[in-house]
Amino acid sequence: MALALLKFPDAPDSFRKGVFHTLKEEQNHTKWYVQRMQECGIQFGDLPVSPMIWEHIADMESPLDYVARLSLTFEQANLDYAHYYSKVLHNLGDTKSAKILHTVYQDEIAHVGLGIKWLRRWKEKSQTDWDAWHKQLHFPVSPIRAKGVTPFNEEGRHKAGLSEDFIASLKRYQSSRGRSPDLCYFNPFAEIEFAQPGWTCPRKLNELAADLEPAFALAAPSQDDIMLMRRLPDDAQRDHLARFGLTFPEVAPISEIEALKKDRKLRFIRPWAQLSPLLSKSATLRLRDLLPEHLVPIPSQLCQNETSDFIALHPFENWVAKELHGAAGRGIHRFTKETVDQLPKKPLLIEPWLEKIHEISFLFQRNPEHEGGLRSIGIVHQETSRDGQWLSSESRAKPSQGLTPELASLLNQVVFPSVKEDLMPALETLLSEDDYHGPLCLDSFFYRGPDGSAKWQPVVELNARWTMGRIAHQLRLKGAPNRSLKLTTCSPAEAKELSPPEPDGNHFRSGAIALGDPSTSSARVPVVHLS
């Protein structure tokens, strides 16, 4: 503040007097803090402080820079911090510290008010307050710095004179607070892209990807990341989802991917799927080859022209053939011994078709060894059609919740120990061979054996990428950690008729939330059901 007075001697007198008055109040705040610290046994200088605010503001070039960066950014964040911690300290019985912060909070309201007053005086008449402020800020300072990492305080911002539009825009704004962001995007047809270099996505499939990508955008990135999207969410959609604790990170058009790679300092590129040999169904066979014999109860083989020779060796009547680079139910062919000659003449993964009792998927994340290596994330319960197409994924607070006693016993006594002792070491070996780091999912199911008892088919398919099951799991952790959450899709017309959950104290009752916008979706809208 003193630097602003020295830098801008020709600024209006009333502005300079306002800055000088603010400076005196901030000096009072510091005196109160130092005195209270001494009373608590801490001396000024005992604890390190960051020069970050000085570094971001000291090069200000105009009085408008000052009000944009300090009054409307860092001081505005204190409307959250001072208000929140005053209440926290009061509830803990430290009324003296709480009173100091309450007084600081009242002063900060006036300081932010000074900033918005002069922003309105100096901005172009055609600009909104939000646009003028946002335009005046320069990377790495962004509107995210005007929000505390505490509950958002709308009341204080209203008292400071900020407009409804300004407050709503800030409330929904997300971007990195400092660390370099990861760049995330949804490429659900990665298997085809890998198998057919140069493949161009047809318009219909691209529209389907645009329909489904809000679920990935809400689940995968952190609030420090950037999500590239085919359709950017509008303000109404953001506000609707924020009611349920679901927020988008910073978003940008997917067409800007190359510009962002060039202009932004990025940490990692994190698509839905990395283009890798692990996207082939042959990776599933490689994993099975690494497992003990009792975990590969069902015969399978990679076939092309010798399909009939392979199935003749086994007594099963119904079979399934999977194309090596299909996903989400695409490229699946059911057949019998009599119709085997109708299969396409290409490499296929052949195995018996079993009548499933219940489907589950194991979720993993493999990071470099120094970041934890291969970790089990959890399990989800899956539902697919008779043709193998995905219908829903459900993440439950307790993995065996909703299972029959027979399946719950099998899950806890057989499946979980085998995952830890056999499956994870085999996965580590397989992933090390391809130097793969990232998300992966292992599809599995229970089926009824010839003796009538439930059996476990451990390895149905390995997916070295995000899956709808992983999305469901992440959404539950973000928005409803103590509830069950089912992710599915419906038509836009059905989405408009959904009954969203109503608040019940700090929780939500059962209900359905459309993650996409039914008015812009072309065919399907991702939906979560809370129960």
N, C-alpha and C positions, 0 to 999 in steps of 0.2 A: 504493500500500500504506500509506503514511503517512497519506493522506487517509482510508482505511478505518478506521485506528486512531482518528483524530480524530472521525470521523463517528459511530462506533458504540461509545461508551465502555461501554455496557451489554451488549455481546455477551459470551458466555462467555469466561472467562479463557483457557481452553485454545485457543480459536479465535484470540484476540488474540495469544497467544504464538506460535502457528503463523504468523500473518501477519508478526509482527515477525521471526521467524527467516527467513522467505522474503525479507523486505526486506533483511536483512543479506547474504544470499547474492546477491541481485540487485546490491547495491552492489559486492560482490566481482567479479561478472561485468563490471560497468562499468569497474572499475579494471584488470582484465586486458585488456579491449578497448582502453582508452585507451593503456595501456603498449605493447601490440602495434602499435597504429596508429602511435605515435611511432617504434617500431623500423622501421616500413615507410615512414616519411617523411610521415605524415599527422597533422595536429593535430586535436584534438577541436574541432569547430565548422567545419572546412573543408568538410564535406559537409552538405547540408540533410537534416533528418529530418522526419518527418510527425508532427503532433499527433493523428493519427487515434485511437490507442488511448486517450489522455487524454480526447478529446472523447466517446468512446463509453462511458467508465466513470465519469467525474467526477460525473455526476448520479445515481449509484447511490443507492437509497433504503433498502437493507437489506443485512445481511451475506450474504443469499442472492443478491442482485444481484451482489455482489463475486465470490463463488465461481463463479456462472454465467457472468459476462462475462469475468473475468480468468483465474481458475484453470482453468476448463473450456473456455474459448474461445481467447483469445490465447496463454496459456501452453501449451495443448494443441497448438496449431499448431507450437510450437517443438520438440515431440517429432519432428516431421518435419524442420524446418529444421536444427536443431542436429545431428541424427543424420546427415542427408544431407551437409551441407557439411563436417562433420568427416571423412567418408570422401573427399569430393572433394579437400579440401586435403591429406589424407594421401597420396592417389594422385599429387598434383602435387608431393609432396616437401616441403610446408610442415608438417612434423610439429609445430612449436611452436604454430601456429594450430589445427591439428587437435586437439591435446591440450586446448587451452582449450575448444574447442567440445564435446569429449567430456565434460569435467567439467561444463560447462553443461547438457548433455543429461541427465546423471545427476541433477543438481539439479532439472531440470524434471520429471522423473518424480515426485519427491517433492512438488513444488508441485501438480501435477495430482492426485496422491493426496490431498493436503490438501483440494482442492476436492470430489472425489467423496465423501470421508468426511463433510463437512459438508452436502453436498447430500442425502445419504441420511438424515442426522439431521434435517434441517429439512423435507423434502418430505412430502407426504401419503402415508400408508402404501399407499394404493391405486394410487399412481402408479409407473410404471417410472422408472428413472434417466433414460432418454432423454426420456420425456414431461415429466418435471418440469423438466429442463434446457431443453428446447425451449420449453416454456410460459413459462419465466422470461425468455427472451430477447425483446427487442423490436426491431422494424425500426428502423434498417437492420442491426443485428447479427443474424446468423443462424448456424446450425451450420456453414455453409461456411467461416466464419472460423476454425474449429477445425482446418482442414486446410491444410497447406502446399501451395504450388504445386510440389511435389516428390513423389517416391514416398511412398505412404501407409505409415506405420510402425506395423504392428499390434503388434509385440513390445513397443515402449515403452509402448503403451497398456495392454497386459496387465500389465506391471510396475507401472504406476500404479494398478492395481486396477479398471480399467473392465471392465464385463461384456462377454461375447461379443455379446449383443444390442445393447448400446450401440455397440460398435465396428463391427458390421456395419451398423447403421443410419446411422452417420456415414459409413462408406465409400461407401455408395450415395447419400448425400444430395447434391443439386446445387441451387444457386441462384446469383444474381448475387453477385459479390464487391464490388460497389460501384456500377458504372455502372447506369443505369436499364435494365431489361430490355426487349427486344422481346417482343411478344406474338404467338405463332405459333399457327396452327390449320389444320386440313386441311379444305378445302372443295372436294372433287373434282368437284362438279357445278355449278361456277361458271358454265359456259356456259349451262346451263338457267336458273339463277337470274337471269342477266343478260337472257336472252331472254324470261323469264316472271316479271316482278316479282310478289312475293307467293307464288311457288311453294313448296310444302311438300314436303320430302323424304319419300318413302314409307319405311316401316319397313325393307323389304328392302334398299333402297339405303343407308339409314343404317347398317345392320348391316355391309354391305360396306365402307363408309367406316371403320367401327370396326375391321374386320379389317385394313385396309391402313395405317391411320394410324401404327402403330409405326415403319414404315420412314421416314416423313416426320419423325416425332419424333426419330429417331436421327440423321437426316442434316441437317436444315435449321437447327435452332436451335444457337446456341453454348451453352456451359455457363452463361453469364450471362443466358439468356433464359428465358421461361416458355412452356411448350407446353400448350395446351388439348386435352384428349382426351375421347373418348366413353367409353373404358374405360381406367382408370388401371392402369399395370403394377404387378403385385405384387412383393414383395421377391424371390421366387424367380426371376422373370423378369429383374429388374434384375441380380441376382447372376450369373445364367447369361450374360447378354450382356456384363457387365463383364469376364468372363474373356477376351473377344476384343477388348477395348478399345472397346466400344460402350456408351455411357452416355446415359441420359436426362437432360435438364436438369430444372429445377423443373417439375413438372406440376400441373395443376389441372383439375377437371371443366369441360367446355366450357359447361355451364350457368351457370358463374360469370363469363362473359365481361363482362357489363355491370358487375358488382360490381368486377372487377379494373380495368376502365377508369376507374372512379370512385375506387377506393381506392389504387391503386398509381401511382406516378410511372413512366410508360412512355415509352420512346424512340420506337419505331415499332410499328405494327400490321402484321404480316407473314403474311398467309394464304398458302395454296397458290396462290391466284389472286386478283388484284384484279378486281373487276367493271368491265370496260372494253370499249369497242367492238372492241378488238384481239382479243377472244375469238371474234369472228365469223370464219368462213372467208373472208369478203370481205377481211380483212386480208392473207391469202395472195395474193389477186389484186392488191391494192394494191402489195405488195412486188414481184411479178413485173413490174408496170408500170414500176418504177423500175430494172429491170435491163437491161443490153444484150441485144440480140435473141438472141445466141448462147447465152445462159444461160436462155432460155425455149424449149426445143426442142419442147415438147409443147403443143398448143393447149388452152386451158381458157376457160371462160366462166361467168358467173353467169346462170342461166336460170330461167325459171318456166314459161311456156306455150310458149315458142319452142324448147324442147329439141330437137325433131325437126329443126327448121330448121338448128340449129347442127351436129348430128352428120352431117347430110346433106352438109355441106361437106367432110368429112374421110373418109379411106379406112379408118379403124379400125373393126373389127367389135365389139370388147368395150370397154365403157365403165363408168365409175363416177360415181355422183352422191352428193355429200356434203351433208347438211343443214348449214346455216350455224352452228348452235350445238350440234353433237354433239361428243363426245370419247371417246377410248379405244375406238374402233370402233363407237360408237353412231351411228345416223343415216347409215349407209353403205349404198348400194343399187347392186349390180352389175346391169348390164343390157346388152342388145345392141340393134342397130337395130330388130330385130323386136319387142322387149319394151319399147321406150321409153314406150309409152302407159300402162304399169303404174306409172310413177313417181308419187309423191305430188305433188299440186298445191300446191307451196310453193317459195320460192326455194331453188335448189340450185346447188352448184358442180359443173360437169360437166367431165370430162376423160377421155381414153382410159385404159383399164386396161392396164398394162404388166406383163409377167412379170419380177419383180425377181430380180436375182442376189444382192444384198446391200444391207441397209439400214443407214444411219448417221444420227446426229443431231448437229448442232453446238450446243454449249452456250454461251450468252452471259449476261453480267450487265451491265445498264446502270444506272450510278449518275450522280448529278449530275456535271457537268464537273470541279468541284474535287475530286471523289473518284475520278477516273479515267475517267469517261465510259463508253463501251461497251467491254467487254473480252471477249475470247474465253476461255472457261473450259476447253474441251477438246472431245473427241468421244466418243460412245459408239456401240456396235454394237447394232442393234435386231433383234428378231425379232417379226413379227406373223403372224397367221393369214391364210388366204386371204380372209377377210371383213374384214381390216383391224384386228382386235382385238389389242391388245398382249399379247405372250407373255413377253418378257424383254428386259432391257437389260444390256449388258456393257461395263464400263469396263476398258480394258487399259493396262498400264504404257507400252506403245508403241502408238501409234494404228494402225499398219499390221500389227501382230502378228496372225498367223492368216489374213491375206488371201493370195490367190493372187498370184504375181508380176505378173500383168496388172492386178489391182485395186490392188495396192500402188503400182505405177508411176503409175496414173491418179490415185490419192489424193495422192501426193506431188508430181507434176509438173503436174497440172491443177487438182485440187480445192483444195488449200491455198492456192496463189497466188490463185485466183479468190475464195475466201472473204475474203482480206485486201484485195484490190484492188477487188472489185466488190460482194460481198454485204454486207460490214460498212458501207461508206458508204451503201448503199441502206437498210440497217436503221436507221442513225442518222437518216436523213431521215424514214423512216416513224415511228419512235418519237418523234422530236421533234414531229411533227405532233400526236401524242396526248399529249405530255408524259408519256410512260411511263418509269418507273424500276422496275427489278426484274429477276427472272429471265426468260429466254426461251430457247426451243429451236427449231431449224429442222430439220425432218425432210427427209431426202434419200435417194436410193437409186441403185444401179447397175442397169442393165438391159441386155439383149442387143439390139443394133440389127439392122436388116434385113441388114446385111453380115456379121453374126456377131460383131462386135467389141463390147466393153463400152462402154456409154455412161453418162453421168451426168445424172440428173434433179435439178438443184440445189434447187429449191423445191417440196417436196411439200405441206408444211403448216407454218405458223408458229404456235407455241404461246407466247403471252405469259403464262407462268406456270411454276411448277415442273412437272417431268415425272418419270416413273419413271426415265428416263435420267439426269436431273440427280441424283436420289437415289442411283442406283448409283455415279455418279462421286464424290459427296461421301462415301459410305460407304467407298469404296476409299481415298480420301485420309485418312480418319480411322482406319480399322482395318487396311488392307493396302496401303499406298502403292506397294509394289514387286511386287504381285501383280495378277492379273486377278480381277475380281469380277463375277459375274453375278447380277442381281436378277431373281427370278421369283416365282411363287406356286405353292402346292400345296394339297391338301385338308388339313384338320386331321389326318385319319388318317395321311396320308403324312408330315406334319410330325413326328409322333411317332416315325417310323421312321428319321429322318435320322441320319447319322453325322457329328457335329460334328468339326472339325479338332482334332488333338492338338498341344500345343506342341512346337516343335523349336528349342531354344535361345531366341532372341528372336523367333522367327517361328512361324507355324502351318503345319502340313501342309495339303494339300488336304482339303476337306470342306464340309459344308453347315450353315448356322446359321439356325434359325427365328427371325425377328425378332419375331413375334407369339406369343401363348400358344395352343397348339393346343386346350387344354381350354376356352377361352372364345371362340375364333373360331367364327363361324357357318358360313362357307363356304370362305374362302381364307385362307391364312397366307403373308405375305411371307417369302421365303427368299433368302439370299445363298449362292452357291457360290464358294469360293476355289479358285484353280488356279495 
